[in-house]
């Protein structure tokens, strides 16, 4: 499959994930649903990325091709969206200079402002993933199953490091969360074959599977202590509980995405629309929340309403950003990107 071809269920999965991300951000951290969403939504994004990369020739790209792709697709967006959010937060603070200073520091260290932390994390995680796969499939290893086993062990090892070594500065924390993210990308790659087989199931089986997946995910979350976790701040201990919750929620959202792929309901188009523009929503929804002065308080009915309001406000933003992007398709960056691939 070429890099430009789209896999519909992946778009639906991204759409569902970005909607849940917005929903989680319009409710307080002590809300049960917020904690449940956070237990799996970011790992699911990285697992999804691993499945997407398994469809492409990503690992065969040159190092410079990978770096330029990451800069073009992720890091430029990181600084652009980060600047908009920084200005919005500075405005919200009454133009407090200290507020602006710390946001500039967070951006410089790649810690990220708000949800923009995801972009440099994904960039670094993809580089780790490429390194892991290159090592695992080196010519000295000829057996495919051994290669996969090596890749799994390396990913598990680098994921385990942040759980046993205490990070003592921001740079280390940025690397640690990227290592965990890379392990989830590897998980997506390893699971891609199984996922492709599940995708072939009938809609009725997938519908039942999605209901069972939801029950499983929420049951696992409740029985493991309803823990508040955040990959952003490396609040992800204990190790086993975090992984189990992450994978349970990820499996559920993937089965739901595959189920709606076979549906002709109008909501499918809505989910697809936000899925194809998930990066835009990721970078701009908190700016919209600040401009609209969305209150963060415990009221599930209002939380759902605010989520819908933010998603509706995203529509003109998505069209505007896509329009701006269309002007840069034949830029010098594009020429360099092609050169190194």
N, C-alpha and C positions, 0 to 999 in steps of 0.2 A: 504494500500500500504506500502511495506517495505521501509526502509530508503535508500536502495541501488538501487531501481528501478528508472529509469529515465523517466521523462515526456518530450517528444520531444519539444513541443512548448515552454517550459520553457528554454530549451537549445537555441532555436532559439531567444527567447527574450533576453537572456543574450548575445548572439552573436551580435545581433543588437545594444544593449546598449554599449557593449565594443567597437564596431566599431565607434559609435557616440562619445564615450568618447575620443578615440584617435583623431578623427577629431576635436573635440573641443580643444584639447591640442596643435594642430599644428597651430592654428590660434589665433590672438590677442584677448584680452578680449573685445575690443570695436567693434568687428565684430558682425553684427546682428545675424548671424547663431550661433555664439558662445553663445550669450546671450540666444537665443531660446533653444539650447541644454541644457544649464545649468539650465533653468527654470524647467526641468522635468527629466533629466537623472539620477541624484542620488536618488530622491524620487522613481523613477521607480525600481531601484535596490532593495530598501528596501521593496516596495510593492511586488515585485517578490519574495523576500525572505519569506515574510509572506504567500504567496500562496504556496511556496515550503514546508514551515513548516506545513501547514495545511494538506499536504499529509503524513506527518510523525508522529511518536509518540514522537516528541521533548519534549512536555510539560510533558509527563509521565516519562521522564528520571529523575534520581536523580540530586540534585544540583551539586554534584561532577561530574556526567556524563556530564552535560551541560558545566561546567567549563573546564573539560579536553578536551571535544570536541572543545570548542572555542580556547583553547590554542593550540591544535594540528593542527586545520585547519586554524586558523586565526592569533594568536599571534606569533607563530613561523615564519609564513610567513611574518608577519609585520616586525620583526627584521631582517630576512634574506634579504628581498627585500629592506628594509630601509637602510641596510648597503651598499648594492650595489649602490643604488641611492646616498647615502651620499658620497661614494668614487668618483662616477662619477661627482657629483657637486663640490666636493673639487678639483678634477682634473681640472674642468672647470674654477674654481676661481684662478687657478695658485697656488694651495696648500696653500691658505690663512688660517692661523690658526684660525682667528676669524670666518670664514665661517664654519670650521669644528666644532668649539665649539658650535655655535648656532644650528647646525644640530643635534648634540648630545643632546642638551637640548630639542629640539623639539621631538626627539625620546623618551627620558626619560619621558616627560610629556604626552606621547601618543597623542601629537598634530599631529605627523606624518610628514614625509618628502615627499613632492609631493603627489601623489595619494595614498600613503600608509596610509593616515589618515583614509581611508575607513575601514580598517581591524579592528583596535581597536574600532572604532565607531560601526561596525556591532556586534562585540563581546559584548560590553556593551548593545547595543540595544536589542540583543537577550535575555540577562539576564532581562532587563526591561520587555520585552514582556512576558517572562515566568512568571514573578511576576504578571503582569497585568492579565494574563489568569488564574493563580491559584486563585487570589482574586475574579475574576469575576465568576468563576465556583466553588466557595466554596460550601460546602454541605448545608449551610444555605439558599442558593437560589436554588429552585427546577425547576423553569420555564426557559426553554432554551432561550426564547425570552428576558426574563428579564436579564439572564446572558449576552447575546449579547449586550443588551442595556447598562449594567453596564460596559462591556469591552470598548464599544465605548466612553462612558462618561469619563472613566479613561484616555483613550488614548488622547482624545481631551483636557483634563485638563493638562496632562503633556506636550502636544505639545504647549499649550498656555503659559506655564510658561516662556520659553525663550523669548517670545515676550513682556512680561510685567516686567520682572526682568532683569536688566542690569548685564551682567557677568563682574566681576571685576578681574578675574585671569584665567589662562590657564586651570586649573583643572575644574573650573566651566563651561567654554566654552566647554570642552571635554564632560562633563556630559550633558550639554544642547543640543548639537547637537545629542548625543546618544538618548536623550529623544524624540526629533523630529523624529529621525530615527525609534525608537520603535513604535511611533504612526503610521508611514507609514507601518511598519510590521503588526501591528494590522489591519490596513486598508486592507492589502493583505489577511489576515486571514478572515476578514468579507466579503470580495468580492469574496472569492474563489468559493463559490457555484454558484454565478452568472457567474463568468468567465468560470466554467466548462460547464454551459449551452450554453454560447456563442460559446464555442469550437465546439459544435455539429452542428453549422450552416454549410451550404454548402460553397464551395470555392468561388463561385460567390458572395454570400451575404457578406462573409468576405472580399473579394476584394473591393467591393463597400464600405463596412464599414471602411476599412483601408484608402481609399481615403477621405471619409467624416471625419474620425478621424484626418487625417493630416490637412485638411482645418480647422477643429474646433480648433485643437491645435495651429496652427499658427495665426488664427484669434483672439483667446483669448489672445495670447501673444502680438499681435500688439495692440489690443484694451485696454489692461491693462497697457500700457505704455512702452513696450519693456524693462522692467527692468532687470538690471544685478544683478543676485542673485548667492549666493554660500552657500550651507549648511556648507561647510568646515569652513568658516569664520563667520558663523551665519549672513550673509548678506541676510536675508530672509523676511524682512518686506516690505510692510504691510502683515499681517497674511492671510487675505482672498484671496488676489491676488496671493500670493505664493502657497496656497493650490489649488486654481482653476487651475493655470497654470500647477502645478505638476500633478494633476489628469488627465487633458486633454491630456498632452503628454504621460502619462503612459498608458491610455486607447488606444491611437493610436498605440503605439509600441506593445502592447499586441495583438491587432487585426491583425496587420501586421504579427506578429509571428505565430498566428493561421492560417492565410491565407497561408503563405509559407509552413506550416506543411503539407498542402494538395497538395502542388506542387511537381513536380518531376524535376524541373529545377536544373542545376548544382550549382547555387548560394546557394541552400539550404544546400548542403554539406559544403560549405565554411562557411556559417553562423553557422552551427552546430559545426564545428571544433573550431571556436573561442569561441563559447558559452561554450563548455565543458572545455575550458582552459581560461575562462574569468579572473579568479583570477591571473593566470600567467601573462596575458597581462596587467592587472591592475598594477601589481607590477614591471614590467620590461620595459614597453614601453617608459617611460621617460629616462631610462638609455640608451636605443637605440637611442632616439632622441639626447641625449648629445653626444654619440659616433659618430653618423652620422652628428652631427652639423646641425640639422634641424633648419632653421631660422623661427622665429615666426613673420610673417608679413602679412599684409592684401593683399591677392591675392587668391581668391577662387579656381582658377584653380590649382595653385601650392599647396594650402592647401590640396586639394583632392589627388594630386599626392604624397605629403609627407605622407599623411595618408596611402596610398597604400604601399609606400616604408616601412614604419614602420611595417605595418601588415605582409608584406613579410619577413622582417627581424625577426619577431617574430617566424616564423615557426621552424627554428632550435632550438631556445630558448625553445619553448614549448616541442619539442621532448626531449631535454636534461633534462629539469626540470622533465618531466613525467618519464623519465628513472631513475633519481635519486630518485624520490618518490617511485618508484616500489620496491626499495631495502629496504625501511623502513616499509613495510606493516605488518610485523610480529615482530615489535620492542616491547620493554617494554612499550612504550607509548600505543601501540595497546592493550596490555594485560590489562593495567590499565583502558583504555577506555571501554573495554568489561566488566570489573569487576563492574563498576559503572552504567551499563545500564541494 
